Amino acid sequence: MTAPLVDLSIHHTPKGVSDRVAFGFTKLLRFCADTFFAKRYGHRAIVLETVAAVPGMVGATLNHLKCLRRMCDDNGWIKTLMDEAENERMHLMTFIEVAKPTAFERFVVVAVQWVFYLCFFGLYLVSAKTAHRVVGYFEEEAVISYTHYLAEIDEGRSPNVAAPELAKRYWGLADDATLRDVVEVVRADEAHHRDVNHGFANQLANLPQGAVAPCPPHIELQPTWKTAA
């Protein structure tokens, strides 16, 4: 499978206080990630994908409850956000196989996840538009980070190891797929999430919605059931 082409030039120009707050918050987190991880992209991905898997679940939960209260249709938002959360979790599971997290990084993951979950939950209750704009900007930065990761691999500074088996199954990659192939499909996923969340924010602000980058096909992984001894 070939990853869809990604338009690297897409950027939502902040308009109004809400957008500027979302953009400034994203840039602050980007500065922290760059300072802490530098060019250790595999380890950066582990922590950031843990955070990235939170918004979809929060948004799906709150939209689900809102639709129950109002007895109305969700117009496909819940399924889209749940798929986003699962997709980001699969990114995490993939990069755990690539870059084994240290005990300290596991602690950071737990701490950051709880803090971010509570903050994002509160933000979504106050302003769903701002929350989706934050995610849109997060994903813009993710596309940039994975583009840098590809350059590191192409220039020989990061080893182009074999793709994890989980990634081959999930994205339907070839048996001889490498880390570069994985990073390409992950970047395409992030571009799709970028456009979807900016589109949700625009819809809530009654603004025109732009085109959405294609998402690489994913293979549904079936649950395995434990049988009684």
Protein Blocks (a to p, Z undefined) as FASTA:
>chain_A
ZZddddfkbccddedjklmmmmmmmmmmmmmmmmmnmmamklmmmmmmmmmmmmmmmmmm
mmmmmmmmnopaeehmmmmmmmmmmmmmmmmmmmmmmmccdfklmmmmmmmmmmmmmmmm
mmmmmommlmmmmmmmmmmmmmmmmmmmmmmmmnopaccddddfklmmmnopafkbcfkl
mmmmmmmmmmmmmmmmmmmmmmmnopacdddddddddddddddddddZZ
